[in-house]
Amino acid sequence: MFVDMLGKKRFKLGLHQHTSLSDGALSPEEVAALYRDNGYDAIAITDHWCFYPEGELSGLPILSGAEYHVGFRDAGEGVFHILCLFADHAPVLEQESATAQGIINAIHEAGGLAVLAHPAWSMNTTERVKALSGFDATEIYNTVSHNVRRADSSILVDHYALNGMLFPLLAADDFHGPAFFPKPVSFVMVESEELSAAALRAAILEKRFYASTGPEIHLRREGNSMVVDCSPAHEIVFESNLVFSPHRTVVGEALTHAVYPINEGERFVRAYVTDADGRQAFSNFIEI
């Protein structure tokens, strides 16, 4: 548990981890121990086509999870990887006949959240995503996708927002083993009074969290301005539906505060910060 700079209680969560139950290198117990030792309060085990129930491993709370997919290598034919988080039980699915919409529906029927994983890696175009119904969130950052230089999905999530899809934005490791990166990198910091699946699920849907690979970030609206407070950063950036704004980027040393005047025609704003070590934190969208 972490108390942020605003005095709010937050839990550090890893929401995309693979183990030896599918294509991961470590056992579930080893993955849990690794994340426990790196300060995480809970993780979801999300093996491919293998539902893992809520519980505890190696002294770390485990959130229920799985990852389902359609398509294989050619993004032009449609490749969707969809996380199931917080489900009460395994979704009823057959891999051979599954469709993206069918996966989303089955996850919801099981009481879970359907999360669009690594959209940049999968090249999930706006048209293909908009043709589906029911995504509860997406990943703006996916650590393992850095191996193919598609870790950051920012441009895609902005295009989704332009088309009315202002998804909650998660950062996740998609951990498969220490060969890809030796220790955890990405997480979400969820504002909650308790570490229960129900409370965390509600907080994510209500966008009471930020996504990060290290820094802290808080975005809020004050009158006709958007305000960021953050841990020391060398860059603060505000993104919106407008292609140009003279106040979008603030650069300096040890920045902890920035104000962005809302422009005429602005429909949404999000922000991200980058610290001196290149680590980033991402806010959720705020509708204007």
Buried (B, 14 or more C-beta within 10 A) or exposed (E): EEEBEEEBBBBBBBBBBBBBBBEBBBBBEBBBBBBBEEEBBBBBBBBBBBBBBBEEBBEBBBBBBBBBBBBEEEBEEBBBBBBBBBBEEBBEBEEEEBEBBBBBBBBBEBBBBBBBBBBBBBBBBBEBBEEBEBBBBBBBBBBBBBEEEBBBBBEBBBBBBBEEBBBBBBBBBBBBBEEBBEEBBBBBBBBBEEBBBEBBBBBBEEBBBBBBBBBBBBBEBEEEBBBBBBBEBBBBBBBBBBEEBEBBEBEEEEBBEBEBEBBEEBBBBBBBBBBEEEBBBBBBBBEB
